[in-house]
Amino acid sequence: MSRLALVLAVVLGTASGTAQALGEQKTTLSDISGQLVRGDMLCSDFEQEKHLRALARPLLSAGKLIFVVGQGVLWQVLTPYPARILVRSDELIRWDEDGNAHKSSAGKAPIFRALSSVFLATFKGHFEVLQDTFDLSATQAEGTWRLTLTPKDENLAAVITKVRVAGGRHVEEISVLEARGDQTLIRLRNPRVDGCKLNDTEKTYFAR
């Protein structure tokens, strides 16, 4: 059995139960999407842990994010040092310490393109758009849900093993497990739709 076939068997169950598993998955994805609180904007604080095999302790960072429908996700790192990154469907914009913007095309970075689609689809609750890139396995229990994404493309699977997303009324946790053993864990704190507004500086970031 090939590696891809093995992943499919684990995620979707045995061959005889594949059709049933797919049907259950669609229902669960619809339920999860309907559970999420929607709005044109979402604000949240975040904490990130980057676990590297070469280091005994994780690299820690924290800040806030703002998701604007149709414009992307702005990650504003506050500690251990300031950084600004805007993630869009087709590009990433990073601002250096001098305020200069540096753009990266999603087309030149398939990993970034895949993760961008995960971030944007997750915040919008449009999980079905991820099915072209990932095999999805979803579970729900007592107002909480968990979504596991396994890359379909072998080149992407050689770098990313799994992406896990969990939450309730909002996305609360995103975990990326890399094939080499490194892992990134992002926890969202106090996600909110009501009262989420852009200040003048943040407006300039999204205007790029």
N, C-alpha and C positions, 0 to 999 in steps of 0.2 A: 504493500500500500504506500502510495506517495505521501510526502509530508502534507500537501494540500488536502488530499483525500482524508488523511487522518484527522486534520483540523476540522474538516466538515463533519466527520463522523462524531467527533467529540461535541461540537457545538449543536448540531441538529439532531443527533441521535442515530439509531441504526437505520439502514436503508429502508426497511419496511415501515418505519415511523416518520420518514422525512416529510411527506405531505402533511401529516397531522401536525408535526412540529412547526412547519411553516405557517400553517393556519393559526396556531396558538400564538406564534410570534407576532403576526400582523395584528391580532386582537390586543395583545399586550402593548405593542408600540402605540396603537391608537389610544389606549387607555392612559398611557404615560403622557402622551402629547396633550390629551385633554385635561390632565391633572395639573400641568404647568400653568403658572400665572403668566399671562401675556401682557405686553405693553410695547410701546415704541422704543423704550429705553429700559435698561436694567443696570443698576449700580450694585457693587459689592466690594467688600474688603477681601483680600486673599492672602494665604500663606502658602509658600512653595517649599517643598523638600526635594532636593536633587541627590539621590543616592548613587554614588559612583563606586564601582568595585575597588578602585585604587585607593579610596579614602575610608578611614574608619568611621568618620562622622559625616552626616549629610550636609550639603550646602543649603543654607536657609536664606530665604528672602521673603519680603512681605510688601504689600502695597494695596492698591485699589484698581478695579477695572470698571469700565463703562462699555456696555454693549448698546449700539444704536442700530436699529433695523435698517438694512440697506447700506450701512456705512462701515460696519465692522466692529471689532473689539479693541479698545484702547487699554493696554496694560501699563499702569504707572507704578513702577517699583520705587519704594521709598527707602527700604533698608535691604542689604547693608550699604548700598549706594544708589543714588537716583538713576532711573532709566525710564525711557518712554518707548513703547512699541505698539504700533497700530497694525492689527492683523485684519486683512481683507481677503475676499475670496480669491483674488488674483495677484496679490502682492503683500509684502511686509515692509513697513516703514519704521526705521529705528532712528532715534535722535541721539546724537552724541552729547558729550558734556558741554560743548560750545553751542548746542542748539541746532546743529546742522543735520538735515534729514538725509538718510541713506535708504534707498529703495532696493528691494530684492524681488525679482519676478518669481511667481509661483511656478511658472513653466519650467524654470531651471532647477527647481528643487522639489521633486515628487514627494519627499517626506513632509516638507512644509505644506505643500498643497493638500495632502491627506489630513494633516492635523488641523489646518485651517478649516477644512470642510467639517471636521468633527466639532470644533469650537462653534462655528456659525450655525450649523444645523442643530446642535444641542441647545443653544440659547433660544433658538426659534421654535424648538420642538418639532422640527421637520426631519425626523429620524429616517424616513423612507429614502431620502436622497443619499444616504450613506450606503445603501445596499449595493450600489455599483462598485464600491471600493472595498467594503467589508462584509463578512458574514456576521450577522447580528444575533445575539442571544439575550433575551430580556426576561426579567423576573420582577414580580410585584408582591408586596406584603405589607399590610397595615399602614397604608399611606406612603410607603417608601418604595423606591424602585431602583433597579440596577441594570445597566446595559453593558454587555461585553462585546467589543468589536475586534474581530480577527481579520487581518489583511488578506484579501484574495490574491493580489499580485505577489508573485514569488520574490520579486526584487524588493518590494516594500516589506514583505514578511521577513526578509533577511536582515532588516534593520529594526523593525518594530514587531514585537511578538503579539501584544495585545494592548488595547485601550479600554479602560473601564470608566464608566460614568455613572454616578449615583446621585440621588436626591429625593425630593418630595414635591412640594409646590414650586421649588426652584432647583436648579442644578446646584449641588453642594460639594461634589468631589469629582475630580478628573485625575486618572492615573494612567501613565504611559510606561509600559514595560518594554525595554529595548532588548534585542536579541543577544547583545553582549553582556546582559545582566544589569545594566544601569536602569534606574527607575526614577521617574519624576512624578511627584504627588502634589496636586494643587487642591487646597481646601478653600471654599468660598464661605466667608463669614458675613452674616447680616445682609444677604441679597435682598434687594427691594426694587419695586417698580414705582410705587408712590414716592413722590418727593425727589426723584432722580432727575437732576438737571445738569447741563454743561455750564461751566464757568467760561469766562472769555478766553482763557488760555487753552482750555480743552476744545473749544470751538475751532481754534486755529489748527489744532492737530487733525481734526476730522475734515477740515477744509483742504487738506493737502491732496 
